[in-house]
Amino acid sequence: MIKNFFINVILLVVSVLFCLLLFEVYLRWQNIGWINVPSVHFDAKSEYFNRPNFQSIFLYQGRKTHQTINQFGFRNPPIEMKKKEEVSRIAFVGDSFTFGFNVNDGDEYPALVINNVAPDGSIDYLNAGVENIGLSHELAIYRNYVKSFQPDVVILTFCTNNDFEDIYLGPYKRKGNQLVYESPKKWPIYYVQDWLYSNPVTLNVVRHSYAVSYFRDILGRRINAKRKQFLSERMPSDDREVVDDTMFFIDQLAREAASSQAAFLIVIAPGKLFYHDTFLRGRLKLLTDQLKQRGYAFFDLRPYFQAELQKGLKNYETLWGQPDQHWSEKGNRLAAENVSQFLRKVFA
């Protein structure tokens, strides 16, 4: 009886593996999908953060990119917590646009900015960008992981794609005029990810399997559907309320930077469809008006991306990666060139 049970289990496992192998062959034959091995993992303090000492990959239509995470969970070369006396430090805080999704190491805009403004090594940096996060997460990441590195400058990259919505997600919540912390809950998918990443054999399978990424993408879509439902229930319908909540979190992050004598700057990063989204433009107008009224130093990248659009849609499309809506290498360079000029003026 027991022998038959184990035989049936083995047959079941072999059958499942064989079906997965056939599915993998089909995906590769039809050139469907991509391989995405993200560095983001569940973090008990900030909900999401990068897995230290890890290299994420993204493969699509033969183009493969690598994103290397250092010992502290930042996407930049290894760094000492205590900076050298003669060196200044900039901390870049933001989501996947700051992180540099789908571009190789050194092509993400924070790295390019540092290369532009301090090729002599007089400035080091932290790229604290993390995929799929918002201002609530960024505040937690700054408090728990960035602040102890004592940056001289903090640059918040505000992404027009989703940062208005994502303030209603994350461990910090606004209750009236109070900031309330709620311990994050770990999604089941992250238990599975931890198991897959903890074993060299399974991690190697993940790094080379279209099928694993395909099923992960299905789960991701379901999570996003629940996320949208959650946002529709929690997010105010009035743009002024949304912007007021956004400014609340920006103020919180600015205070954190000021408490350690760090300058605080904001970069407004356009998403791919910003130019025809009138609904979004209304919110951004309210936001930039508030930033001006409160005396924030900010730099809006939208006009520079708009100028590329005016050269033609085909030219504009080259600013964005495939198959998603993040900046390509060209888009990162465009952002870095203009942010670098802004920084030179601010600190001249």
C-alpha positions as CSV (number, residue, x, y, z in Angstrom):
1,M,0.0,0.0,0.0
2,I,2.7,2.4,1.0
3,K,4.8,1.3,-1.9
4,N,2.0,2.1,-4.3
5,F,1.5,5.5,-2.8
6,F,5.1,6.5,-3.3
7,I,5.0,5.1,-6.9
8,N,1.9,7.3,-7.6
9,V,3.6,10.3,-6.1
10,I,6.7,9.8,-8.2
11,L,4.6,9.3,-11.3
12,L,2.7,12.5,-10.5
13,V,5.8,14.5,-10.0
14,V,7.4,13.1,-13.2
15,S,4.2,13.9,-15.2
16,V,4.1,17.5,-13.9
17,L,7.7,18.0,-14.7
18,F,7.2,16.6,-18.2
19,C,4.3,18.9,-18.8
20,L,6.3,21.8,-17.6
21,L,9.1,20.8,-19.9
22,L,6.7,20.6,-22.9
23,F,5.3,24.0,-22.0
24,E,8.8,25.4,-21.8
25,V,9.6,24.1,-25.2
26,Y,6.4,25.5,-26.6
27,L,7.1,29.0,-25.2
28,R,10.6,29.0,-26.6
29,W,9.5,27.7,-30.0
30,Q,6.8,30.4,-30.2
31,N,9.0,33.1,-28.7
32,I,6.4,33.9,-26.2
33,G,7.0,35.7,-22.9
34,W,10.2,36.6,-21.1
35,I,12.4,35.6,-18.2
36,N,12.1,37.9,-15.2
37,V,14.0,37.2,-12.0
38,P,13.4,40.2,-9.8
39,S,15.5,41.2,-6.9
40,V,12.6,42.5,-4.8
41,H,11.6,40.4,-1.8
42,F,9.4,40.7,1.2
43,D,10.9,42.9,4.0
44,A,9.4,42.9,7.5
45,K,10.2,46.6,7.9
46,S,9.3,48.2,4.6
47,E,7.2,45.4,3.0
48,Y,9.5,45.3,-0.1
49,F,13.2,45.8,-0.5
50,N,16.0,44.4,-2.7
51,R,17.5,41.1,-1.8
52,P,21.2,41.8,-0.8
53,N,24.0,40.2,-2.8
54,F,21.7,39.2,-5.6
55,Q,21.7,39.7,-9.4
56,S,18.3,40.0,-11.1
57,I,17.9,39.4,-14.8
58,F,15.4,40.2,-17.5
59,L,15.4,38.4,-20.8
60,Y,13.2,39.4,-23.7
61,Q,13.6,38.4,-27.4
62,G,17.2,37.6,-27.0
63,R,18.1,40.7,-25.1
64,K,19.3,40.0,-21.5
65,T,20.0,42.6,-18.8
66,H,21.5,42.2,-15.4
67,Q,20.8,44.2,-12.2
68,T,23.3,43.7,-9.4
69,I,22.3,44.4,-5.8
70,N,25.1,45.1,-3.3
71,Q,25.5,43.8,0.3
72,F,23.1,46.4,1.7
73,G,20.3,45.9,-0.8
74,F,21.1,48.9,-3.0
75,R,21.6,48.8,-6.7
76,N,25.1,50.1,-6.9
77,P,28.6,48.8,-6.4
78,P,29.6,47.7,-2.8
79,I,29.8,50.7,-0.5
80,E,31.0,51.4,3.0
81,M,28.4,52.6,5.5
82,K,30.7,55.4,6.7
83,K,31.6,57.7,3.8
84,K,35.0,59.2,3.4
85,E,35.5,62.7,4.7
86,E,36.3,64.2,1.3
87,V,33.4,62.4,-0.4
88,S,29.8,63.6,-0.6
89,R,26.9,61.1,-0.8
90,I,23.6,61.2,-2.8
91,A,20.8,58.9,-2.0
92,F,18.3,58.2,-4.8
93,V,14.9,57.0,-3.5
94,G,12.1,55.8,-5.7
95,D,10.5,52.9,-7.5
96,S,11.5,50.9,-10.6
97,F,12.4,54.0,-12.6
98,T,15.0,54.8,-10.0
99,F,16.0,51.2,-9.8
100,G,16.6,51.0,-13.5
101,F,14.3,48.1,-14.5
102,N,15.3,46.3,-17.7
103,V,18.7,48.1,-18.2
104,N,22.2,46.8,-17.4
105,D,24.3,47.9,-14.5
106,G,25.6,51.4,-15.1
107,D,22.8,52.3,-17.5
108,E,20.3,53.3,-14.8
109,Y,19.9,57.0,-14.4
110,P,21.3,57.4,-10.8
111,A,24.6,55.8,-11.9
112,L,24.7,58.0,-15.0
113,V,24.1,61.1,-13.0
114,I,27.0,60.3,-10.6
115,N,29.3,59.6,-13.6
116,N,28.2,63.0,-15.1
117,V,28.6,65.2,-12.0
118,A,31.5,63.5,-10.3
119,P,33.7,61.5,-12.6
120,D,36.5,62.1,-10.2
121,G,34.8,60.0,-7.5
122,S,34.1,63.0,-5.2
123,I,30.5,61.8,-4.8
124,D,29.3,58.3,-4.1
125,Y,25.7,57.2,-4.1
126,L,23.0,54.9,-3.0
127,N,20.4,53.6,-5.5
128,A,17.6,52.7,-3.1
129,G,15.1,52.2,-5.9
130,V,12.8,49.2,-5.6
131,E,10.3,47.8,-8.1
132,N,6.5,48.1,-7.4
133,I,6.7,50.5,-4.5
134,G,5.3,53.9,-3.6
135,L,6.0,56.8,-1.2
136,S,4.8,54.8,1.9
137,H,7.4,52.1,1.1
138,E,10.0,54.7,0.2
139,L,9.6,56.4,3.6
140,A,10.1,53.1,5.4
141,I,13.1,52.3,3.2
142,Y,14.7,55.6,3.9
143,R,14.1,55.3,7.7
144,N,15.3,51.7,8.0
145,Y,18.0,51.4,5.3
146,V,19.1,54.8,3.9
147,K,19.3,57.3,6.7
148,S,22.1,55.4,8.6
149,F,24.3,56.0,5.5
150,Q,24.1,59.8,6.2
151,P,23.5,61.1,2.7
152,D,24.2,64.7,2.0
153,V,21.5,64.9,-0.6
154,V,18.3,62.9,-1.0
155,I,16.7,62.8,-4.4
156,L,13.1,61.5,-4.6
157,T,12.1,60.3,-8.0
158,F,8.3,60.8,-8.3
159,C,7.0,58.6,-11.1
160,T,3.9,59.8,-12.9
161,N,2.9,56.2,-13.8
162,N,1.7,55.2,-10.4
163,D,3.0,57.2,-7.5
164,F,-0.3,59.0,-6.9
165,E,-2.0,55.7,-6.4
166,D,0.7,53.8,-4.5
167,I,0.6,56.2,-1.5
168,Y,-2.4,54.2,-0.4
169,L,-0.3,51.0,-0.3
170,G,2.6,50.2,2.0
171,P,3.4,50.0,5.7
172,Y,2.7,53.7,6.5
173,K,-0.8,55.1,6.5
174,R,-2.2,58.6,6.9
175,K,-4.8,58.8,9.6
176,G,-5.9,62.4,9.7
177,N,-2.6,64.3,10.2
178,Q,-0.9,61.4,11.9
179,L,1.5,58.9,10.3
180,V,0.6,55.4,11.4
181,Y,2.8,52.3,10.9
182,E,1.1,49.0,10.2
183,S,3.3,45.8,10.1
184,P,3.3,44.5,6.5
185,K,1.9,41.0,5.8
186,K,3.8,38.6,3.7
187,W,2.1,37.4,0.5
188,P,2.2,33.6,-0.1
189,I,4.0,34.2,-3.4
190,Y,7.0,35.6,-1.5
191,Y,7.3,32.4,0.6
192,V,7.5,30.5,-2.7
193,Q,10.1,33.0,-4.0
194,D,12.2,32.6,-0.9
195,W,12.3,28.9,-1.3
196,L,13.1,29.0,-5.0
197,Y,15.9,31.6,-4.5
198,S,17.4,29.8,-1.4
199,N,18.5,26.7,-3.4
200,P,21.1,27.1,-6.2
201,V,19.4,24.4,-8.2
202,T,15.9,25.9,-8.1
203,L,17.4,29.4,-8.6
204,N,19.2,28.2,-11.7
205,V,15.9,26.8,-13.1
206,V,14.2,30.1,-12.4
207,R,17.0,32.0,-14.2
208,H,16.5,30.0,-17.4
209,S,12.8,29.1,-17.4
210,Y,10.2,30.9,-19.5
211,A,7.5,28.7,-17.9
212,V,8.3,29.8,-14.4
213,S,8.2,33.5,-15.4
214,Y,5.0,32.8,-17.3
215,F,3.2,31.4,-14.2
216,R,4.7,34.1,-12.0
217,D,3.3,36.7,-14.4
218,I,-0.2,35.2,-14.1
219,L,0.1,35.4,-10.3
220,G,1.3,39.0,-10.6
221,R,-1.7,39.9,-12.7
222,R,-4.0,38.5,-10.1
223,I,-2.3,40.5,-7.4
224,N,-2.5,43.6,-9.5
225,A,-6.2,43.1,-10.0
226,K,-6.7,42.8,-6.3
227,R,-4.5,45.9,-5.9
228,K,-6.6,47.9,-8.3
229,Q,-9.8,46.8,-6.4
230,F,-8.2,47.8,-3.1
231,L,-7.2,51.2,-4.5
232,S,-10.6,51.8,-6.0
233,E,-12.1,51.3,-2.5
234,R,-9.5,53.4,-0.6
235,M,-8.4,56.1,-3.1
236,P,-10.3,59.4,-3.0
237,S,-12.1,60.5,-6.2
238,D,-11.1,64.1,-5.7
239,D,-7.8,65.0,-7.2
240,R,-7.1,67.6,-4.5
241,E,-7.4,65.0,-1.8
242,V,-5.1,62.7,-3.7
243,V,-2.5,65.5,-4.1
244,D,-2.9,66.5,-0.4
245,D,-2.2,62.9,0.6
246,T,0.8,62.8,-1.7
247,M,2.2,66.0,-0.2
248,F,1.7,64.5,3.2
249,F,4.1,61.7,2.4
250,I,6.6,64.0,0.6
251,D,6.6,66.2,3.7
252,Q,7.4,63.2,5.9
253,L,10.3,62.1,3.7
254,A,11.6,65.7,3.5
255,R,11.5,65.9,7.3
256,E,13.5,62.7,7.6
257,A,16.1,64.1,5.3
258,A,16.3,67.4,7.1
259,S,16.7,65.6,10.5
260,S,20.1,64.4,9.3
261,Q,21.0,67.7,7.6
262,A,20.5,66.3,4.1
263,A,19.3,68.4,1.2
264,F,16.0,67.2,-0.3
265,L,15.3,67.3,-4.0
266,I,12.5,65.9,-6.2
267,V,12.6,64.7,-9.8
268,I,9.3,64.2,-11.6
269,A,9.8,61.2,-13.9
270,P,7.2,60.8,-16.7
271,G,5.7,57.5,-17.6
272,K,5.2,56.5,-21.2
273,L,1.6,57.8,-21.6
274,F,1.9,61.0,-19.7
275,Y,1.6,63.2,-22.8
276,H,-2.1,62.4,-23.5
277,D,-3.4,61.7,-20.0
278,T,-5.4,64.8,-19.2
279,F,-6.6,63.3,-16.0
280,L,-3.0,62.8,-14.8
281,R,-1.9,66.3,-16.0
282,G,-4.5,67.8,-13.7
283,R,-3.1,66.1,-10.7
284,L,0.5,67.0,-11.7
285,K,-0.5,70.6,-12.0
286,L,-1.9,70.6,-8.5
287,L,1.2,68.8,-7.3
288,T,3.7,71.1,-8.8
289,D,1.8,74.1,-7.5
290,Q,2.0,72.7,-4.0
291,L,5.7,72.0,-4.4
292,K,6.3,75.6,-5.4
293,Q,4.2,77.0,-2.6
294,R,6.0,74.9,0.0
295,G,9.4,75.9,-1.4
296,Y,10.6,72.4,-2.6
297,A,13.4,72.2,-5.1
298,F,12.1,70.0,-7.9
299,F,13.0,69.2,-11.5
300,D,10.3,68.2,-14.0
301,L,11.5,65.9,-16.7
302,R,8.3,66.0,-18.7
303,P,9.3,68.8,-21.0
304,Y,12.4,67.0,-22.1
305,F,10.6,63.8,-22.9
306,Q,7.9,65.9,-24.6
307,A,10.6,67.4,-26.8
308,E,11.6,63.9,-28.0
309,L,7.9,63.2,-28.8
310,Q,7.8,66.3,-31.0
311,K,10.6,64.8,-33.1
312,G,8.3,62.0,-34.0
313,L,6.5,59.1,-32.4
314,K,9.2,56.6,-33.7
315,N,11.9,58.6,-32.0
316,Y,9.8,58.8,-28.8
317,E,9.3,55.1,-28.7
318,T,13.1,54.5,-28.4
319,L,13.0,56.1,-24.9
320,W,11.1,53.1,-23.6
321,G,12.1,49.6,-23.0
322,Q,10.4,46.5,-24.4
323,P,7.9,45.0,-23.6
324,D,7.1,47.3,-20.7
325,Q,6.8,51.1,-20.1
326,H,10.1,51.8,-18.3
327,W,12.9,53.9,-19.7
328,S,15.3,52.3,-22.1
329,E,19.0,53.0,-22.0
330,K,18.2,56.1,-24.1
331,G,15.5,57.2,-21.8
332,N,17.8,56.8,-18.8
333,R,20.5,58.8,-20.5
334,L,18.0,61.6,-21.3
335,A,16.9,61.7,-17.7
336,A,20.5,61.6,-16.4
337,E,21.7,64.4,-18.7
338,N,19.0,66.8,-17.6
339,V,19.0,65.9,-13.9
340,S,22.8,66.3,-13.9
341,Q,22.4,69.9,-15.3
342,F,19.8,70.6,-12.6
343,L,22.2,69.4,-9.8
344,R,25.1,71.5,-11.1
345,K,22.8,74.6,-10.9
346,V,21.5,73.7,-7.5
347,F,25.0,73.2,-6.0
348,A,26.9,75.7,-8.0
